[in-house]
Amino acid sequence: MITTNKFFIKWFPILLHIACLLPIPWLIFDAWRGNLSADPIRAAILRTGKIALELLVLSLMCTPLNRYFGFKPALRARRILGDYSFLYVCLHFAIIVSLDYGFNLQFISTELLQRPYALVGLATGLLLIPLAITSFKPWPKRLGKNWKRLHRLVYLIVLLDALHFILSVKQGVIEPYLWMGLVIFLLVLRIPPIQRLLSGNTPEEAAIS
Amino acid sequence: MNNLDPSEVTPRRLYLSRRQFIGAASATVAGALALAACKGNVPSTDTANPPSAGAATDSASPPSAGVSTDELGDPLTSYQDVTHYNNYYEFSTNKEAVAKLAEDFPISPWSVEVSGLVNNPKAYSIEDFQKFEPEERIYRLRCVEAWSMVIPWIGFPLRKLLEEVQPTGEAKYVQFTTLYDPKTMPARGAEFYNWPYVEGLRLDEAMHNLTILATGLYGQPLPNQNGAPIRLVVPWKYGFKSIKAIVKIELVNYQPSTLWMQAGPDEYGFYANVNPNVDHPRWSQSIERRIGEVGRRKTLLFNGYENEVASLYEGMDLNKDF
Protein backbone atom coordinates (compact mmCIF):
# COMPACT_ATOMS: atom_id res chain seq x y z
CA MET A 1 0.00 0.00 0.00
CA ILE A 2 1.20 3.46 -0.84
CA THR A 3 1.14 4.75 2.72
CA THR A 4 3.73 2.20 3.84
CA ASN A 5 6.00 2.82 0.92
CA LYS A 6 9.30 4.20 2.34
CA PHE A 7 9.90 6.39 -0.65
CA PHE A 8 6.45 7.90 -0.28
CA ILE A 9 6.84 8.50 3.43
CA LYS A 10 10.11 10.33 2.84
CA TRP A 11 8.94 12.46 -0.03
CA PHE A 12 5.36 13.23 0.94
CA PRO A 13 6.14 16.13 3.31
CA ILE A 14 8.70 17.59 0.91
CA LEU A 15 6.23 17.53 -1.94
CA LEU A 16 3.66 19.07 0.34
CA HIS A 17 5.99 21.94 1.25
CA ILE A 18 6.67 22.59 -2.41
CA ALA A 19 2.98 22.49 -3.28
CA CYS A 20 2.15 24.92 -0.49
CA LEU A 21 4.89 27.35 -1.52
CA LEU A 22 4.24 27.22 -5.25
CA PRO A 23 1.42 29.82 -5.22
CA ILE A 24 3.94 32.50 -4.16
CA PRO A 25 6.20 32.40 -7.25
CA TRP A 26 3.05 31.85 -9.27
CA LEU A 27 1.52 35.04 -7.89
CA ILE A 28 4.73 36.98 -8.52
CA PHE A 29 4.88 35.63 -12.05
CA ASP A 30 1.26 36.64 -12.72
CA ALA A 31 1.88 40.10 -11.28
CA TRP A 32 4.96 40.48 -13.45
CA ARG A 33 3.14 39.25 -16.55
CA GLY A 34 0.14 41.51 -15.92
CA ASN A 35 -2.23 38.56 -15.50
CA LEU A 36 -3.92 39.99 -12.42
CA SER A 37 -6.52 42.20 -14.14
CA ALA A 38 -6.61 45.98 -14.06
CA ASP A 39 -6.72 45.81 -10.27
CA PRO A 40 -3.83 43.46 -9.40
CA ILE A 41 -3.90 44.44 -5.73
CA ARG A 42 -7.47 43.28 -5.34
CA ALA A 43 -6.73 40.14 -7.36
CA ALA A 44 -3.79 39.30 -5.08
CA ILE A 45 -5.88 39.89 -1.97
CA LEU A 46 -8.60 37.58 -3.26
CA ARG A 47 -6.10 34.94 -4.30
CA THR A 48 -4.10 34.83 -1.06
CA GLY A 49 -7.30 34.79 0.96
CA LYS A 50 -8.67 31.92 -1.09
CA ILE A 51 -5.48 29.88 -0.74
CA ALA A 52 -5.49 30.43 3.03
CA LEU A 53 -9.05 29.08 3.20
CA GLU A 54 -8.25 26.15 0.91
CA LEU A 55 -5.25 25.10 3.00
CA LEU A 56 -7.20 25.41 6.23
CA VAL A 57 -10.01 23.26 4.83
CA LEU A 58 -7.46 20.74 3.57
CA SER A 59 -5.93 20.57 7.05
CA LEU A 60 -9.39 19.80 8.36
CA MET A 61 -9.67 16.88 5.94
CA CYS A 62 -6.58 15.17 7.34
CA THR A 63 -8.13 13.59 10.41
CA PRO A 64 -11.14 12.13 8.54
CA LEU A 65 -8.83 10.89 5.79
CA ASN A 66 -6.86 8.96 8.36
CA ARG A 67 -9.85 7.84 10.39
CA TYR A 68 -12.07 6.66 7.61
CA PHE A 69 -9.59 5.78 4.88
CA GLY A 70 -6.53 4.86 6.88
CA PHE A 71 -4.40 7.43 5.11
CA LYS A 72 -1.78 7.97 7.82
CA PRO A 73 0.47 10.52 6.09
CA ALA A 74 -2.46 12.90 6.30
CA LEU A 75 -1.73 13.32 10.00
CA ARG A 76 1.72 14.65 9.19
CA ALA A 77 0.24 16.98 6.58
CA ARG A 78 -2.21 18.54 9.03
CA ARG A 79 0.26 20.83 10.79
CA ILE A 80 2.06 21.77 7.57
CA LEU A 81 -1.21 22.76 5.89
CA GLY A 82 -2.31 24.78 8.89
CA ASP A 83 0.97 26.66 9.09
CA TYR A 84 0.96 27.49 5.41
CA SER A 85 -2.62 28.68 5.71
CA PHE A 86 -1.31 31.11 8.32
CA LEU A 87 1.48 32.20 5.95
CA TYR A 88 -1.11 33.11 3.31
CA VAL A 89 -3.22 34.90 5.92
CA CYS A 90 -0.11 36.96 6.71
CA LEU A 91 0.41 37.74 3.02
CA HIS A 92 -3.29 38.58 2.63
CA PHE A 93 -3.11 40.97 5.58
CA ALA A 94 0.24 42.48 4.54
CA ILE A 95 -1.06 43.29 1.04
CA ILE A 96 -4.24 44.85 2.44
CA VAL A 97 -2.38 47.07 4.90
CA SER A 98 0.46 48.07 2.57
CA LEU A 99 -0.66 48.14 -1.06
CA ASP A 100 -4.42 48.34 -0.66
CA TYR A 101 -4.56 50.96 2.09
CA GLY A 102 -1.04 52.38 1.80
CA PHE A 103 -0.57 52.19 5.60
CA ASN A 104 -3.22 54.90 5.93
CA LEU A 105 -4.54 54.21 9.41
CA GLN A 106 -7.53 56.49 8.95
CA PHE A 107 -8.64 54.59 5.84
CA ILE A 108 -7.97 51.28 7.54
CA SER A 109 -9.97 52.15 10.61
CA THR A 110 -12.97 53.57 8.73
CA GLU A 111 -13.17 50.78 6.19
CA LEU A 112 -11.80 47.75 7.96
CA LEU A 113 -13.02 48.19 11.48
CA GLN A 114 -16.59 49.12 10.58
CA ARG A 115 -17.31 46.38 8.07
CA PRO A 116 -18.53 42.97 9.21
CA TYR A 117 -16.50 41.08 6.59
CA ALA A 118 -13.31 42.84 7.66
CA LEU A 119 -13.92 42.34 11.38
CA VAL A 120 -14.61 38.66 10.90
CA GLY A 121 -11.50 38.37 8.75
CA LEU A 122 -9.41 40.13 11.38
CA ALA A 123 -10.75 37.83 14.09
CA THR A 124 -9.94 34.80 11.94
CA GLY A 125 -6.36 35.94 11.46
CA LEU A 126 -5.80 36.86 15.10
CA LEU A 127 -7.17 33.55 16.36
CA LEU A 128 -4.81 31.70 14.04
CA ILE A 129 -1.74 33.30 15.62
CA PRO A 130 -1.65 31.20 18.84
CA LEU A 131 -2.28 28.05 16.82
CA ALA A 132 0.51 28.81 14.38
CA ILE A 133 2.97 29.56 17.18
CA THR A 134 2.11 26.50 19.25
CA SER A 135 2.16 24.20 16.26
CA PHE A 136 5.96 24.24 16.52
CA LYS A 137 8.08 22.49 19.11
CA PRO A 138 8.26 22.68 22.08
CA TRP A 139 4.66 23.76 22.46
CA PRO A 140 2.81 20.53 21.77
CA LYS A 141 4.67 18.77 24.55
CA ARG A 142 4.81 21.74 26.88
CA LEU A 143 1.05 22.30 26.69
CA GLY A 144 0.17 18.63 26.92
CA LYS A 145 -3.59 18.11 26.99
CA ASN A 146 -4.18 21.82 26.72
CA TRP A 147 -2.52 21.80 23.34
CA LYS A 148 -5.34 19.68 21.96
CA ARG A 149 -7.93 21.90 23.60
CA LEU A 150 -6.29 25.02 22.23
CA HIS A 151 -6.14 23.62 18.73
CA ARG A 152 -9.85 22.84 18.74
CA LEU A 153 -10.09 26.58 18.14
CA VAL A 154 -9.50 25.74 14.50
CA TYR A 155 -13.13 24.60 14.22
CA LEU A 156 -14.28 28.10 15.12
CA ILE A 157 -11.60 29.68 12.96
CA VAL A 158 -12.53 27.81 9.81
CA LEU A 159 -16.20 28.71 10.31
CA LEU A 160 -15.21 32.36 10.69
CA ASP A 161 -13.02 32.09 7.60
CA ALA A 162 -15.89 30.80 5.45
CA LEU A 163 -18.18 33.48 6.93
CA HIS A 164 -15.57 36.13 6.06
CA PHE A 165 -15.71 34.89 2.46
CA ILE A 166 -19.53 34.99 2.40
CA LEU A 167 -19.65 38.52 3.82
CA SER A 168 -17.13 39.86 1.33
CA VAL A 169 -18.93 38.99 -1.92
CA LYS A 170 -21.89 40.48 -3.75
CA GLN A 171 -25.26 38.89 -3.27
CA GLY A 172 -25.92 36.12 -5.76
CA VAL A 173 -22.37 34.72 -5.65
CA ILE A 174 -22.68 31.11 -4.51
CA GLU A 175 -19.07 29.94 -4.23
CA PRO A 176 -18.51 30.99 -0.59
CA TYR A 177 -21.66 29.13 0.43
CA LEU A 178 -20.25 25.96 -1.10
CA TRP A 179 -17.13 26.43 1.03
CA MET A 180 -19.27 26.93 4.12
CA GLY A 181 -21.13 23.72 3.25
CA LEU A 182 -17.87 21.80 2.97
CA VAL A 183 -16.64 23.23 6.28
CA ILE A 184 -19.84 22.25 8.06
CA PHE A 185 -19.65 18.76 6.54
CA LEU A 186 -16.08 18.35 7.82
CA LEU A 187 -17.09 19.55 11.27
CA VAL A 188 -20.11 17.25 11.41
CA LEU A 189 -17.77 14.32 10.73
CA ARG A 190 -16.15 15.14 14.08
CA ILE A 191 -19.29 14.87 16.18
CA PRO A 192 -18.73 11.74 18.34
CA PRO A 193 -22.00 9.88 17.52
CA ILE A 194 -21.44 10.47 13.82
CA GLN A 195 -17.86 9.31 14.15
CA ARG A 196 -18.99 6.06 15.77
CA LEU A 197 -21.66 5.54 13.18
CA LEU A 198 -19.23 5.98 10.30
CA SER A 199 -16.34 4.07 11.89
CA GLY A 200 -18.54 1.04 12.41
CA ASN A 201 -18.81 0.61 8.68
CA THR A 202 -15.17 1.11 7.78
CA PRO A 203 -12.35 -1.38 7.54
CA GLU A 204 -10.67 -2.34 10.79
CA GLU A 205 -7.33 -0.79 9.92
CA ALA A 206 -8.96 2.60 9.62
CA ALA A 207 -10.67 2.33 12.96
CA ILE A 208 -7.42 1.72 14.83
CA SER A 209 -6.09 5.24 14.43
CA MET B 1 5.58 17.73 31.31
CA ASN B 2 7.99 20.64 31.20
CA ASN B 3 11.12 18.55 30.93
CA LEU B 4 12.30 19.17 27.48
CA ASP B 5 14.87 17.42 25.39
CA PRO B 6 17.09 20.11 23.84
CA SER B 7 16.76 18.40 20.50
CA GLU B 8 13.03 19.06 20.54
CA VAL B 9 13.49 22.80 20.66
CA THR B 10 13.44 24.51 17.34
CA PRO B 11 16.91 26.01 16.92
CA ARG B 12 16.84 29.77 17.24
CA ARG B 13 18.43 30.12 13.85
CA LEU B 14 15.65 28.12 12.20
CA TYR B 15 12.98 29.82 14.25
CA LEU B 16 14.21 33.22 13.15
CA SER B 17 14.60 32.13 9.57
CA ARG B 18 10.90 31.27 9.49
CA ARG B 19 10.07 34.81 10.48
CA GLN B 20 12.51 36.18 7.97
CA PHE B 21 10.97 33.96 5.37
CA ILE B 22 7.48 35.29 5.98
CA GLY B 23 8.87 38.82 5.85
CA ALA B 24 10.82 38.21 2.67
CA ALA B 25 7.90 36.48 0.97
CA SER B 26 5.61 39.38 1.86
CA ALA B 27 8.10 41.94 0.60
CA THR B 28 8.67 40.13 -2.67
CA VAL B 29 4.98 39.69 -3.38
CA ALA B 30 4.31 43.30 -2.41
CA GLY B 31 7.05 44.57 -4.67
CA ALA B 32 5.84 42.57 -7.66
CA LEU B 33 2.26 43.73 -7.09
CA ALA B 34 3.24 47.36 -6.68
CA LEU B 35 4.93 47.17 -10.05
CA ALA B 36 1.91 45.46 -11.57
CA ALA B 37 -0.47 48.07 -10.15
CA CYS B 38 1.60 51.02 -11.35
CA LYS B 39 2.03 49.63 -14.84
CA GLY B 40 -1.40 50.98 -15.69
CA ASN B 41 -0.08 54.53 -15.48
CA VAL B 42 2.03 53.98 -18.56
CA PRO B 43 -0.46 53.28 -21.32
CA SER B 44 2.19 53.18 -24.02
CA THR B 45 3.62 49.96 -22.62
CA ASP B 46 0.21 48.33 -22.47
CA THR B 47 -0.98 48.91 -25.97
CA ALA B 48 0.75 48.22 -29.21
CA ASN B 49 -0.24 51.67 -30.42
CA PRO B 50 0.93 54.53 -28.25
CA PRO B 51 -1.51 57.37 -27.70
CA SER B 52 -1.13 60.30 -30.03
CA ALA B 53 -2.98 63.53 -30.73
CA GLY B 54 -6.33 63.71 -32.48
CA ALA B 55 -9.81 62.58 -31.53
CA ALA B 56 -11.31 61.39 -34.79
CA THR B 57 -13.67 58.43 -34.55
CA ASP B 58 -11.69 56.24 -36.89
CA SER B 59 -11.04 52.58 -36.20
CA ALA B 60 -7.90 52.61 -38.33
CA SER B 61 -6.11 55.08 -36.06
CA PRO B 62 -4.55 54.02 -32.76
CA PRO B 63 -6.37 54.69 -29.46
CA SER B 64 -5.67 58.29 -28.58
CA ALA B 65 -7.03 61.17 -26.55
CA GLY B 66 -6.75 64.92 -26.97
CA VAL B 67 -5.41 65.38 -23.45
CA SER B 68 -3.65 63.17 -20.93
CA THR B 69 -5.37 64.15 -17.66
CA ASP B 70 -8.78 65.12 -16.33
CA GLU B 71 -9.47 68.68 -15.11
CA LEU B 72 -8.13 67.74 -11.67
CA GLY B 73 -4.80 66.74 -13.17
CA ASP B 74 -5.22 62.98 -12.75
CA PRO B 75 -3.91 60.83 -15.61
CA LEU B 76 -6.18 58.88 -17.95
CA THR B 77 -6.61 55.19 -17.17
CA SER B 78 -4.80 53.12 -19.79
CA TYR B 79 -6.73 51.98 -22.85
CA GLN B 80 -5.90 48.39 -21.92
CA ASP B 81 -7.44 48.72 -18.45
CA VAL B 82 -10.48 50.65 -19.67
CA THR B 83 -11.23 47.92 -22.20
CA HIS B 84 -10.38 44.85 -20.09
CA TYR B 85 -11.99 45.51 -16.72
CA ASN B 86 -15.69 45.78 -17.45
CA ASN B 87 -18.75 45.35 -15.30
CA TYR B 88 -21.16 44.21 -17.97
CA TYR B 89 -23.31 41.45 -16.51
CA GLU B 90 -25.13 40.81 -19.79
CA PHE B 91 -21.91 39.04 -20.79
CA SER B 92 -20.37 37.93 -17.51
CA THR B 93 -19.99 38.81 -13.85
CA ASN B 94 -16.23 38.35 -14.41
CA LYS B 95 -14.84 41.76 -15.36
CA GLU B 96 -11.89 40.27 -17.18
CA ALA B 97 -14.00 37.89 -19.26
CA VAL B 98 -16.27 40.51 -20.82
CA ALA B 99 -13.89 41.74 -23.55
CA LYS B 100 -13.57 38.26 -25.02
CA LEU B 101 -17.25 37.32 -24.65
CA ALA B 102 -18.36 40.57 -26.29
CA GLU B 103 -15.97 40.23 -29.21
CA ASP B 104 -18.58 39.03 -31.71
CA PHE B 105 -21.53 40.94 -30.32
CA PRO B 106 -23.38 42.31 -33.39
CA ILE B 107 -23.74 46.09 -33.20
CA SER B 108 -24.75 46.79 -36.77
CA PRO B 109 -27.46 47.38 -37.81
CA TRP B 110 -28.68 49.02 -34.59
CA SER B 111 -31.71 51.07 -33.81
CA VAL B 112 -32.52 53.21 -30.78
CA GLU B 113 -36.21 53.82 -30.25
CA VAL B 114 -36.93 57.16 -28.59
CA SER B 115 -40.56 57.24 -27.53
CA GLY B 116 -43.05 57.75 -24.73
CA LEU B 117 -44.12 61.23 -23.68
CA VAL B 118 -42.55 63.05 -26.64
CA ASN B 119 -43.93 65.06 -29.53
CA ASN B 120 -41.60 63.52 -32.13
CA PRO B 121 -41.01 59.83 -31.40
CA LYS B 122 -38.32 58.45 -33.65
CA ALA B 123 -36.09 55.42 -34.28
CA TYR B 124 -32.45 56.44 -34.67
CA SER B 125 -29.67 54.53 -36.38
CA ILE B 126 -26.17 54.93 -34.98
CA GLU B 127 -25.22 56.98 -38.05
CA ASP B 128 -28.06 59.41 -37.25
CA PHE B 129 -26.26 60.42 -34.04
CA GLN B 130 -23.38 61.93 -36.00
CA LYS B 131 -25.46 65.07 -36.48
CA PHE B 132 -25.24 65.72 -32.73
CA GLU B 133 -21.49 66.23 -33.23
CA PRO B 134 -19.85 63.86 -30.75
CA GLU B 135 -16.92 65.45 -28.89
CA GLU B 136 -14.29 64.28 -26.42
CA ARG B 137 -15.24 64.37 -22.73
CA ILE B 138 -12.75 63.33 -20.04
CA TYR B 139 -14.77 61.91 -17.14
CA ARG B 140 -14.01 60.11 -13.92
CA LEU B 141 -15.96 56.85 -13.62
CA ARG B 142 -16.60 55.74 -10.05
CA CYS B 143 -17.88 52.18 -9.69
CA VAL B 144 -20.15 51.32 -6.76
CA GLU B 145 -17.54 48.65 -5.96
CA ALA B 146 -15.13 51.42 -4.86
CA TRP B 147 -12.76 51.54 -7.81
CA SER B 148 -12.47 54.30 -10.38
CA MET B 149 -11.00 55.24 -13.74
CA VAL B 150 -10.50 58.37 -15.84
CA ILE B 151 -11.87 57.80 -19.35
CA PRO B 152 -11.74 59.94 -22.51
CA TRP B 153 -15.20 59.35 -23.97
CA ILE B 154 -16.49 60.46 -27.34
CA GLY B 155 -20.11 61.49 -27.01
CA PHE B 156 -22.76 64.16 -27.22
CA PRO B 157 -25.09 65.64 -24.61
CA LEU B 158 -28.28 63.61 -24.24
CA ARG B 159 -30.00 67.01 -24.12
CA LYS B 160 -29.45 67.46 -27.87
CA LEU B 161 -31.36 64.26 -28.59
CA LEU B 162 -34.15 65.09 -26.14
CA GLU B 163 -34.56 68.57 -27.62
CA GLU B 164 -35.10 66.98 -31.01
CA VAL B 165 -37.83 64.59 -29.85
CA GLN B 166 -39.38 67.23 -27.57
CA PRO B 167 -40.59 65.76 -24.26
CA THR B 168 -44.17 66.72 -23.48
CA GLY B 169 -45.11 68.63 -20.34
CA GLU B 170 -46.04 65.40 -18.56
CA ALA B 171 -42.60 63.81 -18.99
CA LYS B 172 -40.76 63.66 -15.66
CA TYR B 173 -38.22 60.85 -16.07
CA VAL B 174 -36.20 59.15 -18.78
CA GLN B 175 -36.09 55.36 -18.84
CA PHE B 176 -33.31 53.54 -20.71
CA THR B 177 -33.31 49.89 -21.76
CA THR B 178 -30.41 47.68 -22.87
CA LEU B 179 -30.76 45.11 -25.63
CA TYR B 180 -31.99 41.77 -24.31
CA ASP B 181 -30.60 38.96 -26.43
CA PRO B 182 -29.46 35.85 -24.51
CA LYS B 183 -28.13 34.36 -27.77
CA THR B 184 -25.41 36.97 -28.05
CA MET B 185 -25.29 38.04 -24.39
CA PRO B 186 -24.75 34.93 -22.25
CA ALA B 187 -24.95 36.70 -18.85
CA ARG B 188 -22.54 34.19 -17.29
CA GLY B 189 -23.03 34.06 -13.57
CA ALA B 190 -25.89 36.54 -13.86
CA GLU B 191 -28.54 34.37 -15.50
CA PHE B 192 -31.13 35.09 -12.84
CA TYR B 193 -31.19 38.85 -12.82
CA ASN B 194 -34.37 40.50 -13.99
CA TRP B 195 -33.25 41.24 -17.54
CA PRO B 196 -33.31 43.44 -19.54
CA TYR B 197 -31.14 46.07 -17.86
CA VAL B 198 -33.19 49.17 -17.17
CA GLU B 199 -31.92 52.50 -15.88
CA GLY B 200 -33.44 55.90 -15.36
CA LEU B 201 -32.77 59.58 -14.79
CA ARG B 202 -34.91 62.46 -13.68
CA LEU B 203 -35.57 64.73 -16.66
CA ASP B 204 -33.40 67.56 -15.30
CA GLU B 205 -30.53 65.12 -14.74
CA ALA B 206 -30.95 63.85 -18.29
CA MET B 207 -30.93 67.42 -19.65
CA HIS B 208 -27.74 68.32 -17.73
CA ASN B 209 -24.80 69.21 -19.92
CA LEU B 210 -22.54 66.60 -18.26
CA THR B 211 -24.90 63.77 -19.21
CA ILE B 212 -23.79 62.29 -22.51
CA LEU B 213 -24.54 59.43 -24.84
CA ALA B 214 -21.14 57.97 -25.73
CA THR B 215 -20.30 56.35 -29.04
CA GLY B 216 -16.55 56.10 -28.56
CA LEU B 217 -13.54 56.28 -26.26
CA TYR B 218 -9.86 57.07 -26.75
CA GLY B 219 -10.77 58.52 -30.15
CA GLN B 220 -12.14 55.22 -31.43
CA PRO B 221 -15.59 53.71 -31.83
CA LEU B 222 -16.86 52.30 -28.54
CA PRO B 223 -15.49 48.77 -27.98
CA ASN B 224 -18.23 46.18 -27.54
CA GLN B 225 -17.21 45.50 -23.94
CA ASN B 226 -17.66 49.18 -23.07
CA GLY B 227 -21.26 49.30 -24.25
CA ALA B 228 -21.18 49.62 -28.04
CA PRO B 229 -22.71 50.96 -30.09
CA ILE B 230 -24.15 53.58 -27.73
CA ARG B 231 -24.23 54.02 -23.98
CA LEU B 232 -25.08 56.57 -21.36
CA VAL B 233 -22.37 58.29 -19.26
CA VAL B 234 -23.44 60.17 -16.12
CA PRO B 235 -20.14 60.99 -14.43
CA TRP B 236 -21.45 62.07 -11.01
CA LYS B 237 -23.34 58.82 -10.45
CA TYR B 238 -22.05 55.31 -9.76
CA GLY B 239 -21.03 53.48 -12.91
CA PHE B 240 -24.05 51.17 -13.01
CA LYS B 241 -26.27 54.14 -13.89
CA SER B 242 -24.37 54.54 -17.16
CA ILE B 243 -26.34 51.92 -19.04
CA LYS B 244 -24.78 50.20 -22.06
CA ALA B 245 -25.94 49.03 -25.51
CA ILE B 246 -29.12 51.14 -25.39
CA VAL B 247 -32.05 50.14 -27.62
CA LYS B 248 -34.83 52.18 -26.06
CA ILE B 249 -35.13 55.62 -24.48
CA GLU B 250 -38.60 56.41 -23.12
CA LEU B 251 -39.89 59.59 -21.58
CA VAL B 252 -42.24 58.65 -18.72
CA ASN B 253 -44.13 60.31 -15.89
CA TYR B 254 -43.10 57.81 -13.19
CA GLN B 255 -39.76 57.00 -11.54
CA PRO B 256 -38.43 53.97 -13.43
CA SER B 257 -37.72 50.81 -11.46
CA THR B 258 -34.20 49.80 -12.42
CA LEU B 259 -32.64 46.35 -12.53
CA TRP B 260 -30.38 47.10 -9.57
CA MET B 261 -33.18 48.60 -7.48
CA GLN B 262 -35.04 45.34 -7.95
CA ALA B 263 -31.99 43.19 -7.22
CA GLY B 264 -31.09 45.00 -3.98
CA PRO B 265 -33.44 47.75 -2.82
CA ASP B 266 -31.32 48.46 0.29
CA GLU B 267 -28.10 48.63 -1.67
CA TYR B 268 -28.91 50.45 -4.88
CA GLY B 269 -31.11 53.52 -4.98
CA PHE B 270 -32.62 55.33 -7.93
CA TYR B 271 -30.29 58.33 -7.69
CA ALA B 272 -27.02 56.47 -7.00
CA ASN B 273 -25.08 59.72 -6.78
CA VAL B 274 -21.44 59.24 -5.83
CA ASN B 275 -21.42 60.22 -2.18
CA PRO B 276 -18.59 59.50 0.29
CA ASN B 277 -20.99 60.16 3.19
CA VAL B 278 -23.53 57.48 2.28
CA ASP B 279 -22.00 54.04 2.63
CA HIS B 280 -23.03 50.93 0.79
CA PRO B 281 -24.47 48.57 3.43
CA ARG B 282 -21.50 46.26 3.05
CA TRP B 283 -18.58 48.57 2.39
CA SER B 284 -17.47 52.17 2.75
CA GLN B 285 -17.95 54.59 -0.13
CA SER B 286 -15.63 57.18 1.40
CA ILE B 287 -12.53 55.89 -0.37
CA GLU B 288 -11.75 54.29 -3.70
CA ARG B 289 -8.95 52.70 -5.65
CA ARG B 290 -8.02 54.54 -8.81
CA ILE B 291 -7.13 51.77 -11.25
CA GLY B 292 -3.37 51.94 -11.84
CA GLU B 293 -2.58 53.32 -8.40
CA VAL B 294 -1.29 51.80 -5.18
CA GLY B 295 -3.24 52.70 -2.05
CA ARG B 296 -6.59 54.45 -2.04
CA ARG B 297 -7.85 57.98 -2.45
CA LYS B 298 -10.77 59.84 -0.94
CA THR B 299 -14.00 59.73 -2.90
CA LEU B 300 -15.30 63.16 -3.86
CA LEU B 301 -18.92 64.24 -3.40
CA PHE B 302 -20.72 63.84 -6.74
CA ASN B 303 -17.46 62.32 -7.99
CA GLY B 304 -15.86 65.77 -8.11
CA TYR B 305 -18.69 67.37 -10.13
CA GLU B 306 -20.27 69.02 -7.11
CA ASN B 307 -20.11 72.55 -8.55
CA GLU B 308 -21.94 71.45 -11.66
CA VAL B 309 -24.65 69.20 -10.22
CA ALA B 310 -25.23 69.89 -6.51
CA SER B 311 -28.03 72.34 -7.37
CA LEU B 312 -30.06 69.46 -8.87
CA TYR B 313 -30.46 67.98 -5.40
CA GLU B 314 -31.06 71.04 -3.28
CA GLY B 315 -33.39 70.34 -0.40
CA MET B 316 -33.19 66.58 -0.85
CA ASP B 317 -32.07 64.18 1.88
CA LEU B 318 -29.27 62.32 0.11
CA ASN B 319 -29.23 59.67 2.84
CA LYS B 320 -32.80 58.79 2.02
CA ASP B 321 -32.65 59.35 -1.73
CA PHE B 322 -29.39 57.46 -2.19
Interface residues (C-beta under 8 A of the other chain):
Chain A: I24 L27 I28 A31 W32 G34 L36 S37 A38 D39 P40 I41 R42 A44 T48 L87 C90 L91 A94 I95 S98 L99 D100 Y101 G102 N104 F107 T110 E111 Q114 R115 P116 Y117 F136 K137 P138 K141 R142 G144 L167 Q171 G172 V173
Chain B: M1 N2 L4 E8 V9 T10 Y15 I22 A25 S26 T28 V29 A30 A32 L33 A34 L35 A36 A37 K39 G40 D46 T77 Q80 D81 H84 Y85 T93 K95 E96 W147 G189 A190 F192 Y193 A263 G264 E267 R282 W283 S284 S286 I287 R289 I291 G292 V294 G295 R296
